[in-house]
Amino acid sequence: MKFTRAVALVLLVIYIFLWVLALNGASSLEGPLAIPLILAILVAVLVWFQRFMGFTPKSPKFQEPTPPGDDAAKDDKDAE
């Protein structure tokens, strides 16, 4: 198991444990614990809706910044 999966699993177990505490009487935890759950549901619904509508996720295109004073890069842009 990768480190990131292990950390995600530990955080999920802690989150579930906090919900168990909230449902057993620690009512002050319900509000803050509900926020990540609601956000996760909203993101999942919106991603499903985008795929339902036929929008494909676009891959990010990164461009290296040109260093200041680099005339060769400026000449390449002018040639295009």
C-alpha positions in Angstrom: 0.0 0.0 0.0 1.4 3.4 -0.9 2.0 6.0 1.7 -0.7 8.3 0.4 -3.3 5.5 0.5 -2.2 4.6 4.0 -2.6 8.3 5.1 -6.0 8.5 3.4 -7.1 5.4 5.2 -5.9 6.6 8.6 -7.7 10.0 8.0 -10.9 8.2 7.0 -10.8 6.0 10.2 -10.3 9.1 12.3 -13.2 10.9 10.5 -15.5 7.9 11.1 -14.4 7.8 14.8 -15.3 11.5 15.1 -18.7 10.8 13.6 -19.2 8.0 16.1 -18.4 10.4 18.9 -20.8 13.0 17.4 -23.6 10.5 17.2 -23.0 9.4 20.7 -23.5 12.8 22.3 -20.8 15.2 21.2 -23.2 17.4 19.3 -20.7 20.2 18.9 -18.8 18.1 16.3 -21.7 17.6 13.9 -21.4 20.9 12.1 -17.7 20.8 11.4 -17.9 17.1 10.5 -20.7 17.7 8.0 -18.8 20.3 6.0 -16.3 17.9 4.3 -19.0 15.4 3.7 -21.3 17.9 2.0 -18.4 19.3 -0.1 -17.4 15.7 -1.2 -21.0 15.0 -2.2 -21.2 18.3 -4.2 -18.0 17.6 -6.0 -19.1 14.1 -6.9 -22.5 15.2 -8.1 -20.9 18.0 -10.3 -18.3 15.6 -11.8 -21.1 13.2 -12.6 -23.2 16.0 -14.1 -20.3 17.1 -16.3 -19.7 13.6 -17.6 -23.5 13.2 -18.1 -23.6 16.3 -20.2 -20.6 15.1 -22.3 -17.9 17.4 -21.1 -14.6 15.7 -21.1 -11.9 16.7 -18.5 -9.2 18.7 -20.1 -5.6 18.0 -19.3 -3.6 21.1 -18.0 -1.1 22.6 -20.4 1.9 24.0 -18.6 4.3 26.4 -20.4 7.7 27.1 -19.0 8.2 30.8 -18.3 10.9 32.5 -20.3 13.6 34.0 -18.2 13.9 37.8 -18.4 16.4 39.0 -21.0 16.2 35.8 -23.1 16.2 37.2 -26.6 16.2 33.8 -28.3 12.8 33.0 -26.9 11.5 36.4 -28.0 12.8 35.9 -31.5 11.1 32.5 -31.7 7.8 34.1 -30.8 8.2 36.8 -33.4 8.9 34.2 -36.1 5.6 32.5 -35.6 
